[in-house]
């Protein structure tokens, strides 16, 4: 952040970015390993299925740790309108449209 930048009412995050990413990296490794080992117990599960299970566990964990930290911090809802859910739905619809259009 530039030293001459002045942001009124700015409060830095209580955790450093390296702490957040280290928790994310370690927990991702543990969860993906657990899913890989657990999915290997079934003889019917193919390698592609196991990789997909690991991928979904990884993306879910990414949302919970990286996005969840910011969502559940009190500053996230500061100065939000009462139509916050409508704004989120609008972003999801735009994202969905872009995914369909560009894929």
Number of C-alpha atoms within 10 A of each C-alpha: 4 5 5 6 7 8 7 6 6 8 8 7 11 7 9 10 10 9 10 13 13 12 12 18 12 10 16 20 11 12 15 20 13 14 18 17 12 11 19 14 9 9 7 9 11 12 12 9 12 17 15 13 15 20 14 13 16 19 11 12 18 16 11 14 17 15 11 12 14 14 13 10 12 8 13 11 12 8 7 10 10 8 8 11 10 11 13 11 11 12 12 12 12 11 12 11 11 11 10 8 8 6 5
